[in-house]
């Protein structure tokens, strides 16, 4: 069996608790003392075990601390009983169990309550040491130090285990979140990139099929462009797999105009002279790609306009078509665009226009 930090902590805690109690059996001198001590020890150690077990689970303990109350009661009720049988046994019982009780208080109660109670236990142990030793300061101070050190070691061992296990769980959650983010990235990039490329392939294939009989040369040209788009799509898939995506707004607009015109949609561009960071440029390029893909797939548009505008430290891209189908404005592509824009502190809006068209707008800080 592999020894874990939990096993080590439990070993330390129980060696302290059982060790302090077990020593008392060596000073019993009669069967009555032995019986009384055995009964008191069992009644004390059982609730202590319950307190430690709950603390090792790492959950916040609420409600009445029954086990701690029983442990406290046994600690102080047994003192006069054992003291009446043997003053030495009674004193050593009080000194030993108060030390263990202080650790249980730290484990079970919140700090603002536990620390004053531990200080009170330490003062009681100090006073008892002074009374029994006839005012001997070294013995009394030793008792106080024992309470502080032993309770601190017990608390530290248990908390170390709990924090280590919580850290391991947090690592697992972070790893799972990283995997989920990577899956979402791949899904988003494939949808945004490959979807547009496949749409272009389908359109150029249809156009080439219509031209093959009437205008073979034009059909060959379309087929050549289809092959180029297919090669670009294959390259995009490889880039998605490597996690590397680099797009340019200027290139994407050029590509979008060609795709729209091949689809029979007249395209007009009004582009501001922009110098923006690469992440902003890529986000705008993705917006163009998604918008044009939606125009080709989900509209009956005859005209489309693409415009950029710089204003008040932000860049706004607008893509407007003149005839949108009902239901346009939802989908994974727009969700991906909103995520990209939000990552840059921007926003995306998609809405129908008064004339029955559709407006896609992205605005991000420049």
Secondary structure by P-SEA (a helix, b strand, c coil): ccccaaaaaaaaaaaaaaaaaaaaaaacccaaaaaaaaaaaaacaaaaaaaaaaaaacccccccaaaaaaaaaaaccaaaaaaaacaaaaaaaaaaaaaaaaaaaaacccaaaaaaaaaaaaaaaaaaaaaaacccaaaaaaaaaaaaaaaaaaaaaaaaaaaaaaaaaaaaaaaaaaaaaaaaaaaaaaaaaaaaaaaaaaaaaaaaaaaccccaaaaaaaaaaaaaaaaaaaaaaaaaaacbbbbbaaaaaaaaaaaaaaacbbbbbbbccccccaaaaaaaaaaaaaaaaaaaccccccbbbbbccccccbbbbbbbbccccccccccaaaaaaaaaaaaaccbbbbbbccccbbbbbbbbcc
